[in-house]
Amino acid sequence: MSKDETKEKAERLSWKMQLTGFVLGLALAVLLLLGTYVLVWLAREQPNSDEDPPDFTVLLWAAAGGFVGGAGRSLFRFIWEVGGCAEEQPLDYLNRWFLYLVKPVMGIAGGLFFFLGVNLGLVGLFSDHGPALGFLRVCLTAIVGGFFFENVFAILSDAMPKAGSRDDASK
């Protein structure tokens, strides 16, 4: 895309849409910073003992990591799509602004599922010592799951058995 086409796209946005984009970008950056702050706070509050932390604490770490991953994904997609690198016009994406605010919440679910599937499933299955529930491992696994939550949900839907159509059920 040439500079003239990019400039023309930016000129088509009304003042209201430009303000919506600015506020949304700022809100997404604040969500990412807030999630990162929570992770840093949780890291400072972690127990110093060698034994495994309580299950609730581990799930809280995974949820916070998933939120950070989802917020990062949301901010990345916002910059990519509204910045003009996507197939549709930026106005089409700005009209669906609320979808960007849902992605951090979906990142929580994706981070939890990915953490449970990888750390407690694959690692626990193939390890003699069981899953490692250290803060850094839990958070990094959940951040990856939160960032790629769309892929995590696609893999989970492929793993689930498919229901037959109504015609098959009636036979």
Secondary structure, DSSP 8 states (H G I E B T S, - for coil): --HHHHHHHHHHS-HHHHHHHHHHHHHHHHHHHHHHHHHHHHHHTS--SSS---HHHHHHHHHHHHHHHHHHHHHHHHHHHHTT-SSS-HHHHHTTTHHHHHHHHHHHHHHHHHHIIIIIIIIHHH-SS-----HHHHHHHHHHHHHTHHHHHHHHHHHS-----HHHHH-
